[in-house]
Amino acid sequence: MQTKAVPFSSKILAALVLSACASWTAAAEAPPVAASELGNGLYFISGGGGANSSALIGDEGVLVVDSKLDIASADAEIAVIKGLTPGNIRFLINTHEHPDHTGGNLSYGNLGAVIIGHEDVYQILTAGQRGGPPEPLQARPSITFGNGGGLTLHFNGETLEVKHMPPAHAASNSIVHFVTANVYQMGDVFSGDRYPTMAGGTLQGFIDGVDQVLAEANASARFIPGNGPVGDRAALESYRAMLGNAQSSAAQAIKEGKSLEDFLASKPTAATDATYGDPARFLTAVYNQAKEAQ
Ligand SMILES: [Zn+2]
């Protein structure tokens, strides 16, 4: 039986979320919100404070995935969407609960959008996260699914498959597959410009989740990461190789009795640091997980 959806004390959770999300783009220093069409009425929306999002626009209205960091960024995003269509915004899907993906939920809820996400998203927004107050009712999901679950939406001629992934970045992390557009919105299970962070999941969860998507996706699929540019299959395969390299490097280091400091000094991810940036926090988490698993 599924018990409490919030797995940690709020204090520990707040600390984890804070540490996991230190590299968020704040609204003040973010580039402007911009939409670019990926096909079949699906727009990739970059910029603003917080994570990448998307909007599916068509005759039935608008569906948005993730709501950016705050109300100002969400309102800027809504203004961009309103410039593309007079249609009503009817659905918002949250890939997980972190504020850079849900901070603008209230703007969407106030427009009457039905919010969808993993049950943890509901529970955590209802309790309040990072020591903050509970989110208003209109900012919380009203349709949820549990571990290993998901749902299918038929909207604007598109079929969307929302699927919970193994705990990787967050325990709740879910993806959205736009079947006709052949686009997977990966939330923070995929990152295009930084090493992944873990706030409720594990490196093995990332590997299992990415493998699941790669097994299903065809050669021309595209992948919207939580941050960074839209990737093609080669980009997701490179990311998967990086995850595997980190895992095997940490296992080898521990086998050789290397300390964390020696492991970091050996620069196991040197080949991918140009793409993903400073690996220290990621590799520290990977090393500590491998050590605990011994
Ligand atoms: Zn996150």
py3Dmol code that shows the C-alpha trace and the ligand (Angstrom):
import py3Dmol

protein = """\
ATOM      1  CA  MET A   1       0.000   0.000   0.000  1.00  0.00           C
ATOM      2  CA  GLN A   2       1.203   3.475  -0.817  1.00  0.00           C
ATOM      3  CA  THR A   3       1.805   5.338   2.419  1.00  0.00           C
ATOM      4  CA  LYS A   4       2.865   8.911   2.937  1.00  0.00           C
ATOM      5  CA  ALA A   5       3.914  10.561  -0.300  1.00  0.00           C
ATOM      6  CA  VAL A   6       6.418  12.932   1.320  1.00  0.00           C
ATOM      7  CA  PRO A   7       9.368  10.679   2.084  1.00  0.00           C
ATOM      8  CA  PHE A   8      11.446  13.037   4.202  1.00  0.00           C
ATOM      9  CA  SER A   9      10.932  15.490   7.001  1.00  0.00           C
ATOM     10  CA  SER A  10      10.195  18.893   5.534  1.00  0.00           C
ATOM     11  CA  LYS A  11      13.505  20.210   6.872  1.00  0.00           C
ATOM     12  CA  ILE A  12      15.558  17.531   5.124  1.00  0.00           C
ATOM     13  CA  LEU A  13      13.469  17.863   1.991  1.00  0.00           C
ATOM     14  CA  ALA A  14      13.979  21.625   1.956  1.00  0.00           C
ATOM     15  CA  ALA A  15      17.736  21.160   2.296  1.00  0.00           C
ATOM     16  CA  LEU A  16      17.783  18.592  -0.501  1.00  0.00           C
ATOM     17  CA  VAL A  17      15.686  20.733  -2.797  1.00  0.00           C
ATOM     18  CA  LEU A  18      17.808  23.779  -2.094  1.00  0.00           C
ATOM     19  CA  SER A  19      21.027  21.919  -2.798  1.00  0.00           C
ATOM     20  CA  ALA A  20      19.570  20.234  -5.866  1.00  0.00           C
ATOM     21  CA  CYS A  21      18.422  23.437  -7.401  1.00  0.00           C
ATOM     22  CA  ALA A  22      21.239  25.882  -6.635  1.00  0.00           C
ATOM     23  CA  SER A  23      21.735  26.380 -10.365  1.00  0.00           C
ATOM     24  CA  TRP A  24      18.199  27.570 -11.095  1.00  0.00           C
ATOM     25  CA  THR A  25      17.900  30.536 -13.373  1.00  0.00           C
ATOM     26  CA  ALA A  26      16.265  33.345 -11.426  1.00  0.00           C
ATOM     27  CA  ALA A  27      13.686  35.475 -13.182  1.00  0.00           C
ATOM     28  CA  ALA A  28      15.731  38.694 -12.931  1.00  0.00           C
ATOM     29  CA  GLU A  29      18.752  37.287 -14.751  1.00  0.00           C
ATOM     30  CA  ALA A  30      16.880  35.074 -17.214  1.00  0.00           C
ATOM     31  CA  PRO A  31      16.623  35.660 -20.946  1.00  0.00           C
ATOM     32  CA  PRO A  32      13.131  36.612 -22.119  1.00  0.00           C
ATOM     33  CA  VAL A  33      10.520  33.884 -22.570  1.00  0.00           C
ATOM     34  CA  ALA A  34      10.599  32.670 -26.177  1.00  0.00           C
ATOM     35  CA  ALA A  35       8.592  30.044 -28.067  1.00  0.00           C
ATOM     36  CA  SER A  36       9.818  27.989 -31.020  1.00  0.00           C
ATOM     37  CA  GLU A  37       7.613  25.481 -32.827  1.00  0.00           C
ATOM     38  CA  LEU A  38       8.687  21.846 -32.878  1.00  0.00           C
ATOM     39  CA  GLY A  39       5.801  20.777 -35.134  1.00  0.00           C
ATOM     40  CA  ASN A  40       2.132  19.756 -34.816  1.00  0.00           C
ATOM     41  CA  GLY A  41       1.332  22.830 -32.713  1.00  0.00           C
ATOM     42  CA  LEU A  42       3.905  21.973 -30.057  1.00  0.00           C
ATOM     43  CA  TYR A  43       6.114  24.879 -28.939  1.00  0.00           C
ATOM     44  CA  PHE A  44       9.302  24.670 -26.920  1.00  0.00           C
ATOM     45  CA  ILE A  45       9.337  27.568 -24.450  1.00  0.00           C
ATOM     46  CA  SER A  46      12.703  28.700 -23.134  1.00  0.00           C
ATOM     47  CA  GLY A  47      13.690  31.688 -21.020  1.00  0.00           C
ATOM     48  CA  GLY A  48      12.072  33.281 -18.011  1.00  0.00           C
ATOM     49  CA  GLY A  49      12.959  32.146 -14.502  1.00  0.00           C
ATOM     50  CA  GLY A  50      13.043  28.398 -14.014  1.00  0.00           C
ATOM     51  CA  ALA A  51      13.016  25.409 -16.284  1.00  0.00           C
ATOM     52  CA  ASN A  52      12.091  24.789 -19.903  1.00  0.00           C
ATOM     53  CA  SER A  53       8.429  24.357 -20.633  1.00  0.00           C
ATOM     54  CA  SER A  54       6.230  23.666 -23.652  1.00  0.00           C
ATOM     55  CA  ALA A  55       2.816  24.547 -25.011  1.00  0.00           C
ATOM     56  CA  LEU A  56       0.605  22.446 -27.268  1.00  0.00           C
ATOM     57  CA  ILE A  57      -1.640  24.818 -29.205  1.00  0.00           C
ATOM     58  CA  GLY A  58      -4.626  23.888 -31.368  1.00  0.00           C
ATOM     59  CA  ASP A  59      -8.362  24.085 -31.991  1.00  0.00           C
ATOM     60  CA  GLU A  60      -9.254  22.750 -28.556  1.00  0.00           C
ATOM     61  CA  GLY A  61      -7.095  25.279 -26.743  1.00  0.00           C
ATOM     62  CA  VAL A  62      -3.715  25.123 -25.026  1.00  0.00           C
ATOM     63  CA  LEU A  63      -1.905  22.558 -22.862  1.00  0.00           C
ATOM     64  CA  VAL A  64       1.280  23.643 -21.076  1.00  0.00           C
ATOM     65  CA  VAL A  65       3.953  21.475 -19.464  1.00  0.00           C
ATOM     66  CA  ASP A  66       5.666  23.093 -16.438  1.00  0.00           C
ATOM     67  CA  SER A  67       4.993  26.618 -15.246  1.00  0.00           C
ATOM     68  CA  LYS A  68       8.423  28.216 -14.619  1.00  0.00           C
ATOM     69  CA  LEU A  69       9.790  29.597 -11.356  1.00  0.00           C
ATOM     70  CA  ASP A  70       7.377  32.296 -10.318  1.00  0.00           C
ATOM     71  CA  ILE A  71       4.258  34.250 -11.173  1.00  0.00           C
ATOM     72  CA  ALA A  72       6.161  36.907 -13.150  1.00  0.00           C
ATOM     73  CA  SER A  73       7.791  34.280 -15.366  1.00  0.00           C
ATOM     74  CA  ALA A  74       4.523  32.378 -15.815  1.00  0.00           C
ATOM     75  CA  ASP A  75       2.707  35.569 -16.742  1.00  0.00           C
ATOM     76  CA  ALA A  76       5.419  36.373 -19.290  1.00  0.00           C
ATOM     77  CA  GLU A  77       4.995  32.864 -20.671  1.00  0.00           C
ATOM     78  CA  ILE A  78       1.216  33.241 -20.823  1.00  0.00           C
ATOM     79  CA  ALA A  79       1.676  36.534 -22.716  1.00  0.00           C
ATOM     80  CA  VAL A  80       3.821  34.724 -25.284  1.00  0.00           C
ATOM     81  CA  ILE A  81       1.191  31.973 -25.634  1.00  0.00           C
ATOM     82  CA  LYS A  82      -1.592  34.566 -26.004  1.00  0.00           C
ATOM     83  CA  GLY A  83       0.430  36.065 -28.841  1.00  0.00           C
ATOM     84  CA  LEU A  84       0.220  32.726 -30.637  1.00  0.00           C
ATOM     85  CA  THR A  85      -3.424  31.818 -30.040  1.00  0.00           C
ATOM     86  CA  PRO A  86      -6.674  33.234 -28.669  1.00  0.00           C
ATOM     87  CA  GLY A  87      -7.471  29.762 -27.279  1.00  0.00           C
ATOM     88  CA  ASN A  88      -8.059  29.021 -23.617  1.00  0.00           C
ATOM     89  CA  ILE A  89      -5.298  27.435 -21.563  1.00  0.00           C
ATOM     90  CA  ARG A  90      -7.015  24.244 -20.432  1.00  0.00           C
ATOM     91  CA  PHE A  91      -4.349  21.956 -19.005  1.00  0.00           C
ATOM     92  CA  LEU A  92      -1.042  22.259 -17.160  1.00  0.00           C
ATOM     93  CA  ILE A  93       1.133  19.206 -16.533  1.00  0.00           C
ATOM     94  CA  ASN A  94       3.911  19.343 -13.900  1.00  0.00           C
ATOM     95  CA  THR A  95       6.852  17.004 -14.511  1.00  0.00           C
ATOM     96  CA  HIS A  96       7.641  17.208 -10.745  1.00  0.00           C
ATOM     97  CA  GLU A  97       7.064  19.550  -7.823  1.00  0.00           C
ATOM     98  CA  HIS A  98      10.222  21.687  -7.674  1.00  0.00           C
ATOM     99  CA  PRO A  99       9.538  25.429  -7.748  1.00  0.00           C
ATOM    100  CA  ASP A 100      11.362  25.992 -11.053  1.00  0.00           C
ATOM    101  CA  HIS A 101       8.666  23.772 -12.651  1.00  0.00           C
ATOM    102  CA  THR A 102       5.622  24.733 -10.531  1.00  0.00           C
ATOM    103  CA  GLY A 103       6.257  28.278  -9.287  1.00  0.00           C
ATOM    104  CA  GLY A 104       3.849  29.721 -11.857  1.00  0.00           C
ATOM    105  CA  ASN A 105       1.067  27.162 -11.306  1.00  0.00           C
ATOM    106  CA  LEU A 106      -1.211  29.741  -9.705  1.00  0.00           C
ATOM    107  CA  SER A 107      -1.257  31.870 -12.862  1.00  0.00           C
ATOM    108  CA  TYR A 108      -2.460  28.851 -14.826  1.00  0.00           C
ATOM    109  CA  GLY A 109      -4.901  27.717 -12.144  1.00  0.00           C
ATOM    110  CA  ASN A 110      -6.407  31.180 -12.041  1.00  0.00           C
ATOM    111  CA  LEU A 111      -7.078  30.899 -15.783  1.00  0.00           C
ATOM    112  CA  GLY A 112      -9.012  27.698 -15.116  1.00  0.00           C
ATOM    113  CA  ALA A 113      -6.358  25.250 -16.288  1.00  0.00           C
ATOM    114  CA  VAL A 114      -6.687  21.727 -14.912  1.00  0.00           C
ATOM    115  CA  ILE A 115      -3.350  20.768 -13.353  1.00  0.00           C
ATOM    116  CA  ILE A 116      -2.017  17.208 -13.705  1.00  0.00           C
ATOM    117  CA  GLY A 117       0.959  15.557 -12.009  1.00  0.00           C
ATOM    118  CA  HIS A 118       2.256  12.762  -9.823  1.00  0.00           C
ATOM    119  CA  GLU A 119       0.536  12.419  -6.441  1.00  0.00           C
ATOM    120  CA  ASP A 120       3.720  13.698  -4.745  1.00  0.00           C
ATOM    121  CA  VAL A 121       3.290  17.003  -6.589  1.00  0.00           C
ATOM    122  CA  TYR A 122      -0.137  17.385  -5.034  1.00  0.00           C
ATOM    123  CA  GLN A 123       1.039  16.327  -1.583  1.00  0.00           C
ATOM    124  CA  ILE A 124       4.137  18.528  -1.563  1.00  0.00           C
ATOM    125  CA  LEU A 125       2.434  21.639  -2.954  1.00  0.00           C
ATOM    126  CA  THR A 126      -0.366  21.090  -0.431  1.00  0.00           C
ATOM    127  CA  ALA A 127       2.120  20.879   2.450  1.00  0.00           C
ATOM    128  CA  GLY A 128       4.310  23.693   1.104  1.00  0.00           C
ATOM    129  CA  GLN A 129       7.900  23.084   0.067  1.00  0.00           C
ATOM    130  CA  ARG A 130      11.274  24.568   1.038  1.00  0.00           C
ATOM    131  CA  GLY A 131       9.727  25.676   4.306  1.00  0.00           C
ATOM    132  CA  GLY A 132       7.207  27.794   2.418  1.00  0.00           C
ATOM    133  CA  PRO A 133       3.455  27.971   2.896  1.00  0.00           C
ATOM    134  CA  PRO A 134       0.971  25.597   1.259  1.00  0.00           C
ATOM    135  CA  GLU A 135       0.231  26.498  -2.349  1.00  0.00           C
ATOM    136  CA  PRO A 136      -3.295  27.773  -2.957  1.00  0.00           C
ATOM    137  CA  LEU A 137      -5.810  25.175  -4.122  1.00  0.00           C
ATOM    138  CA  GLN A 138      -5.824  26.544  -7.670  1.00  0.00           C
ATOM    139  CA  ALA A 139      -2.044  25.959  -7.899  1.00  0.00           C
ATOM    140  CA  ARG A 140      -2.240  22.255  -7.004  1.00  0.00           C
ATOM    141  CA  PRO A 141      -2.848  19.324  -9.319  1.00  0.00           C
ATOM    142  CA  SER A 142      -6.409  18.050  -9.334  1.00  0.00           C
ATOM    143  CA  ILE A 143      -5.613  14.956 -11.401  1.00  0.00           C
ATOM    144  CA  THR A 144      -2.766  12.793 -10.134  1.00  0.00           C
ATOM    145  CA  PHE A 145      -1.208   9.387 -10.677  1.00  0.00           C
ATOM    146  CA  GLY A 146       0.957   7.194  -8.475  1.00  0.00           C
ATOM    147  CA  ASN A 147       4.309   5.453  -8.662  1.00  0.00           C
ATOM    148  CA  GLY A 148       4.808   3.660 -11.964  1.00  0.00           C
ATOM    149  CA  GLY A 149       1.592   5.238 -13.258  1.00  0.00           C
ATOM    150  CA  GLY A 150       0.596   7.918 -15.688  1.00  0.00           C
ATOM    151  CA  LEU A 151      -2.218   8.816 -18.021  1.00  0.00           C
ATOM    152  CA  THR A 152      -3.025   9.436 -21.668  1.00  0.00           C
ATOM    153  CA  LEU A 153      -4.544  12.658 -23.008  1.00  0.00           C
ATOM    154  CA  HIS A 154      -6.060  13.184 -26.456  1.00  0.00           C
ATOM    155  CA  PHE A 155      -5.963  16.900 -27.175  1.00  0.00           C
ATOM    156  CA  ASN A 156      -5.665  18.999 -30.328  1.00  0.00           C
ATOM    157  CA  GLY A 157      -5.276  15.854 -32.414  1.00  0.00           C
ATOM    158  CA  GLU A 158      -2.188  14.907 -30.419  1.00  0.00           C
ATOM    159  CA  THR A 159      -1.823  11.941 -28.082  1.00  0.00           C
ATOM    160  CA  LEU A 160       0.125  12.686 -24.922  1.00  0.00           C
ATOM    161  CA  GLU A 161       1.426   9.908 -22.731  1.00  0.00           C
ATOM    162  CA  VAL A 162       2.359  11.100 -19.247  1.00  0.00           C
ATOM    163  CA  LYS A 163       4.524   8.550 -17.461  1.00  0.00           C
ATOM    164  CA  HIS A 164       6.106   8.369 -14.047  1.00  0.00           C
ATOM    165  CA  MET A 165       9.799   7.485 -14.358  1.00  0.00           C
ATOM    166  CA  PRO A 166      11.972   5.633 -11.847  1.00  0.00           C
ATOM    167  CA  PRO A 167      13.118   8.023  -9.071  1.00  0.00           C
ATOM    168  CA  ALA A 168      16.088   9.843 -10.637  1.00  0.00           C
ATOM    169  CA  HIS A 169      16.047  13.611 -10.098  1.00  0.00           C
ATOM    170  CA  ALA A 170      12.949  13.568  -7.859  1.00  0.00           C
ATOM    171  CA  ALA A 171      10.850  10.669  -6.611  1.00  0.00           C
ATOM    172  CA  SER A 172       7.902  12.051  -8.580  1.00  0.00           C
ATOM    173  CA  ASN A 173       9.697  12.753 -11.868  1.00  0.00           C
ATOM    174  CA  SER A 174       7.507  12.144 -14.888  1.00  0.00           C
ATOM    175  CA  ILE A 175       7.844  12.657 -18.623  1.00  0.00           C
ATOM    176  CA  VAL A 176       5.391  13.655 -21.337  1.00  0.00           C
ATOM    177  CA  HIS A 177       5.537  11.948 -24.727  1.00  0.00           C
ATOM    178  CA  PHE A 178       3.881  13.914 -27.521  1.00  0.00           C
ATOM    179  CA  VAL A 179       3.338  10.920 -29.778  1.00  0.00           C
ATOM    180  CA  THR A 180       2.505  12.615 -33.103  1.00  0.00           C
ATOM    181  CA  ALA A 181       5.078  15.390 -32.720  1.00  0.00           C
ATOM    182  CA  ASN A 182       7.558  12.656 -31.669  1.00  0.00           C
ATOM    183  CA  VAL A 183       8.842  14.745 -28.786  1.00  0.00           C
ATOM    184  CA  TYR A 184       9.576  13.621 -25.234  1.00  0.00           C
ATOM    185  CA  GLN A 185       9.513  16.276 -22.550  1.00  0.00           C
ATOM    186  CA  MET A 186      11.861  14.818 -19.990  1.00  0.00           C
ATOM    187  CA  GLY A 187      11.646  17.261 -17.068  1.00  0.00           C
ATOM    188  CA  ASP A 188      14.856  17.052 -15.065  1.00  0.00           C
ATOM    189  CA  VAL A 189      15.459  13.402 -15.965  1.00  0.00           C
ATOM    190  CA  PHE A 190      17.415  14.869 -18.914  1.00  0.00           C
ATOM    191  CA  SER A 191      19.573  17.952 -18.814  1.00  0.00           C
ATOM    192  CA  GLY A 192      21.093  19.583 -21.849  1.00  0.00           C
ATOM    193  CA  ASP A 193      23.549  21.970 -20.233  1.00  0.00           C
ATOM    194  CA  ARG A 194      24.394  20.820 -16.690  1.00  0.00           C
ATOM    195  CA  TYR A 195      25.076  17.663 -14.750  1.00  0.00           C
ATOM    196  CA  PRO A 196      21.978  16.133 -13.194  1.00  0.00           C
ATOM    197  CA  THR A 197      21.002  16.627  -9.581  1.00  0.00           C
ATOM    198  CA  MET A 198      19.351  14.103  -7.301  1.00  0.00           C
ATOM    199  CA  ALA A 199      16.701  15.187  -4.800  1.00  0.00           C
ATOM    200  CA  GLY A 200      14.767  12.015  -4.070  1.00  0.00           C
ATOM    201  CA  GLY A 201      16.206   9.698  -6.716  1.00  0.00           C
ATOM    202  CA  THR A 202      19.411   7.925  -7.671  1.00  0.00           C
ATOM    203  CA  LEU A 203      21.881   7.662 -10.531  1.00  0.00           C
ATOM    204  CA  GLN A 204      20.492   4.200 -11.250  1.00  0.00           C
ATOM    205  CA  GLY A 205      17.054   5.813 -11.574  1.00  0.00           C
ATOM    206  CA  PHE A 206      18.434   8.163 -14.235  1.00  0.00           C
ATOM    207  CA  ILE A 207      20.011   5.265 -16.086  1.00  0.00           C
ATOM    208  CA  ASP A 208      16.849   3.160 -15.946  1.00  0.00           C
ATOM    209  CA  GLY A 209      14.635   6.067 -16.990  1.00  0.00           C
ATOM    210  CA  VAL A 210      16.806   7.151 -19.910  1.00  0.00           C
ATOM    211  CA  ASP A 211      17.167   3.531 -21.050  1.00  0.00           C
ATOM    212  CA  GLN A 212      13.397   3.150 -20.964  1.00  0.00           C
ATOM    213  CA  VAL A 213      12.972   6.205 -23.193  1.00  0.00           C
ATOM    214  CA  LEU A 214      15.786   5.222 -25.571  1.00  0.00           C
ATOM    215  CA  ALA A 215      14.263   1.748 -25.950  1.00  0.00           C
ATOM    216  CA  GLU A 216      10.946   3.275 -26.960  1.00  0.00           C
ATOM    217  CA  ALA A 217      11.999   6.323 -28.999  1.00  0.00           C
ATOM    218  CA  ASN A 218      12.838   6.140 -32.687  1.00  0.00           C
ATOM    219  CA  ALA A 219      15.755   7.716 -34.530  1.00  0.00           C
ATOM    220  CA  SER A 220      14.021  11.034 -35.235  1.00  0.00           C
ATOM    221  CA  ALA A 221      12.588  11.652 -31.754  1.00  0.00           C
ATOM    222  CA  ARG A 222      13.507  14.876 -29.975  1.00  0.00           C
ATOM    223  CA  PHE A 223      13.906  15.428 -26.250  1.00  0.00           C
ATOM    224  CA  ILE A 224      13.124  18.564 -24.250  1.00  0.00           C
ATOM    225  CA  PRO A 225      15.427  18.684 -21.208  1.00  0.00           C
ATOM    226  CA  GLY A 226      14.692  20.478 -17.951  1.00  0.00           C
ATOM    227  CA  ASN A 227      17.400  22.968 -18.892  1.00  0.00           C
ATOM    228  CA  GLY A 228      19.390  23.596 -22.047  1.00  0.00           C
ATOM    229  CA  PRO A 229      18.563  23.107 -25.711  1.00  0.00           C
ATOM    230  CA  VAL A 230      16.228  20.510 -27.235  1.00  0.00           C
ATOM    231  CA  GLY A 231      18.251  17.367 -27.943  1.00  0.00           C
ATOM    232  CA  ASP A 232      18.146  14.760 -30.678  1.00  0.00           C
ATOM    233  CA  ARG A 233      18.671  11.058 -30.089  1.00  0.00           C
ATOM    234  CA  ALA A 234      22.452  11.464 -30.235  1.00  0.00           C
ATOM    235  CA  ALA A 235      22.273  14.056 -27.438  1.00  0.00           C
ATOM    236  CA  LEU A 236      20.261  11.726 -25.203  1.00  0.00           C
ATOM    237  CA  GLU A 237      22.602   8.836 -25.998  1.00  0.00           C
ATOM    238  CA  SER A 238      25.603  10.995 -25.040  1.00  0.00           C
ATOM    239  CA  TYR A 239      23.874  11.903 -21.803  1.00  0.00           C
ATOM    240  CA  ARG A 240      23.216   8.207 -21.114  1.00  0.00           C
ATOM    241  CA  ALA A 241      26.865   7.405 -21.809  1.00  0.00           C
ATOM    242  CA  MET A 242      27.906  10.149 -19.368  1.00  0.00           C
ATOM    243  CA  LEU A 243      25.661   8.621 -16.663  1.00  0.00           C
ATOM    244  CA  GLY A 244      27.150   5.181 -17.256  1.00  0.00           C
ATOM    245  CA  ASN A 245      30.672   6.558 -17.211  1.00  0.00           C
ATOM    246  CA  ALA A 246      30.053   8.289 -13.890  1.00  0.00           C
ATOM    247  CA  GLN A 247      28.641   5.095 -12.405  1.00  0.00           C
ATOM    248  CA  SER A 248      31.489   2.846 -13.545  1.00  0.00           C
ATOM    249  CA  SER A 249      34.161   5.416 -12.614  1.00  0.00           C
ATOM    250  CA  ALA A 250      32.781   5.715  -9.086  1.00  0.00           C
ATOM    251  CA  ALA A 251      32.566   1.929  -8.707  1.00  0.00           C
ATOM    252  CA  GLN A 252      36.174   1.583  -9.860  1.00  0.00           C
ATOM    253  CA  ALA A 253      37.385   4.358  -7.536  1.00  0.00           C
ATOM    254  CA  ILE A 254      35.710   2.752  -4.546  1.00  0.00           C
ATOM    255  CA  LYS A 255      37.125  -0.638  -5.488  1.00  0.00           C
ATOM    256  CA  GLU A 256      40.586   0.935  -5.520  1.00  0.00           C
ATOM    257  CA  GLY A 257      39.957   2.527  -2.125  1.00  0.00           C
ATOM    258  CA  LYS A 258      40.099   6.077  -3.490  1.00  0.00           C
ATOM    259  CA  SER A 259      38.724   8.880  -1.341  1.00  0.00           C
ATOM    260  CA  LEU A 260      36.099  11.253  -2.688  1.00  0.00           C
ATOM    261  CA  GLU A 261      38.820  13.888  -3.104  1.00  0.00           C
ATOM    262  CA  ASP A 262      40.971  11.514  -5.155  1.00  0.00           C
ATOM    263  CA  PHE A 263      37.967  10.508  -7.227  1.00  0.00           C
ATOM    264  CA  LEU A 264      37.154  14.147  -8.029  1.00  0.00           C
ATOM    265  CA  ALA A 265      40.835  14.880  -8.725  1.00  0.00           C
ATOM    266  CA  SER A 266      40.929  12.049 -11.279  1.00  0.00           C
ATOM    267  CA  LYS A 267      38.455  14.075 -13.399  1.00  0.00           C
ATOM    268  CA  PRO A 268      36.346  11.092 -14.511  1.00  0.00           C
ATOM    269  CA  THR A 269      33.996  13.274 -16.572  1.00  0.00           C
ATOM    270  CA  ALA A 270      36.646  15.452 -18.262  1.00  0.00           C
ATOM    271  CA  ALA A 271      35.327  14.487 -21.712  1.00  0.00           C
ATOM    272  CA  THR A 272      31.849  15.887 -21.006  1.00  0.00           C
ATOM    273  CA  ASP A 273      32.554  18.872 -18.748  1.00  0.00           C
ATOM    274  CA  ALA A 274      32.449  21.238 -21.723  1.00  0.00           C
ATOM    275  CA  THR A 275      28.820  20.202 -22.279  1.00  0.00           C
ATOM    276  CA  TYR A 276      27.571  19.864 -18.702  1.00  0.00           C
ATOM    277  CA  GLY A 277      29.803  22.222 -16.702  1.00  0.00           C
ATOM    278  CA  ASP A 278      31.219  21.707 -13.209  1.00  0.00           C
ATOM    279  CA  PRO A 279      30.757  18.040 -12.235  1.00  0.00           C
ATOM    280  CA  ALA A 280      31.749  18.298  -8.538  1.00  0.00           C
ATOM    281  CA  ARG A 281      28.300  18.167  -6.967  1.00  0.00           C
ATOM    282  CA  PHE A 282      27.088  15.434  -9.315  1.00  0.00           C
ATOM    283  CA  LEU A 283      30.179  13.279  -8.841  1.00  0.00           C
ATOM    284  CA  THR A 284      30.043  13.732  -5.063  1.00  0.00           C
ATOM    285  CA  ALA A 285      26.468  12.420  -5.047  1.00  0.00           C
ATOM    286  CA  VAL A 286      27.402   9.549  -7.377  1.00  0.00           C
ATOM    287  CA  TYR A 287      30.387   8.577  -5.226  1.00  0.00           C
ATOM    288  CA  ASN A 288      28.377   8.733  -1.997  1.00  0.00           C
ATOM    289  CA  GLN A 289      25.574   6.632  -3.488  1.00  0.00           C
ATOM    290  CA  ALA A 290      28.042   4.013  -4.693  1.00  0.00           C
ATOM    291  CA  LYS A 291      29.684   3.952  -1.276  1.00  0.00           C
ATOM    292  CA  GLU A 292      26.345   3.523   0.492  1.00  0.00           C
ATOM    293  CA  ALA A 293      25.370   0.714  -1.869  1.00  0.00           C
ATOM    294  CA  GLN A 294      28.441  -1.334  -0.894  1.00  0.00           C
TER     295      GLN A 294
END
"""
ligand_1 = """\
1
ZN
Zn 13.783 19.741 -10.122
"""
view = py3Dmol.view(width=600, height=400)
view.addModel(protein, "pdb")
view.setStyle({"model": 0}, {"cartoon": {"style": "trace"}})
view.addModel(ligand_1, "xyz")
view.setStyle({"model": 1}, {"stick": {}})
view.zoomTo()
view.show()
